[in-house]
């Protein structure tokens, strides 16, 4: 089943073409990552899917509905975490969740959400006293309290310290196990690698590559072999690592010397990503 | 309808929790009433012989309270919510825009009603000003006024670019307006150019309407011109809002 279908989506701001013919599909229950540098068109794309922006051309269906024409019934089924974490500062965590729960017909119980986002101890604290990471978790809680089928997360961990990112990742994984469909944007590669079933790499408003993180890293770049010879670093890039490695090791064995500091490495998603996003510029 | 009641409760909670806003927009008219009333409350009004200043001032402070709460307070709160992204977040929920606006307006009408009750009570206790007789006409006039100023307040948000600028812009408009329209002093002693400005300001007409009803036992329908000008201003605010109200903060 398809949760999101996008065909040839286009959007310009004046002269600037922010999105230039995007097409992709997200299946129900899938975590799909939109990955790209700032200005690649991630937020524009997501905000069109959320119904905040009008598109110039193309077809978009989210949960079977065109977001540009969708109403309250459709909004019952989606949850949105925007890039900025705007909330009422003067109420408590539980009160915030209660306020937003009231907008939905069948909300999730507030206490359950408090537990899910791990803010039990801050339950009765004013929002303005929360740390950045805690605010972001409440942000996610406010998007979850309506018990949505589909969740949009726009750069959910930007500005987090490493510990807070790990906790956020665990939370997103637990959402996935609840059967939610998640569309995630990020410019962190490890985040996409950790969380997403499939990733679309965006470059200047177009999709540069799409697939599972493992597929992207497996197919695109050559394997890298490094070792030291006479104190000099030697780097070999090859499509046939087995043959090259066999040659190197048999020569070394025959000469009775060691391939010092030998490393055989597949490219990380980071390198795939950089090679994809830098080709044009 | 369920969403309207839910949002109204939310707005009242938020109103009571926001201390700075409550102080400046709600308490200031009450404090000024007590201060100014103590200074010259026992004099008689030059423009209106036989009327005690404190009674005259009470009507003026009801006008000041209306623009302070409904115009200044509402505009600042909406701009802050817009620029912080709260309005954008609300647009992402099933809460309809109409239910939201209706609940926000109602909460400010309620705040103003409490304000008027406080002013009348204080006038009675401190300055021996009687409770007005024409409560029916007064209620209608106050409702018309507060709704018109809410309309102007929402319209004004379209002209304010940033949260930082909100209170500066709002104060620069509403404080001189309160002064020129005669909230604090009888406008009779003002120079001609100030009176000319006063003649276009909506607050002038609202205060004249309220003074007519409270001081001279007029009925609202005998002040047709005041009602019309006030309503027209409110409509201008609503039209500006319909054309230019934004739910989203300014881009980066």
Interface residues (C-beta under 8 A of the other chain):
Chain A: X50 X51 X52 X72 X73 X75 X76 X78 X80 X82 X84 X85 X86 X87 X88 X90 X91 X95 X99 X100 X102 X103 X104 X105 X142 X146
Chain B: X3 X6 X7 X10 X13 X14 X17 X18 X84 X85 X86 X88 X89 X91 X92 X93 X94 X95 X96 X248 X249
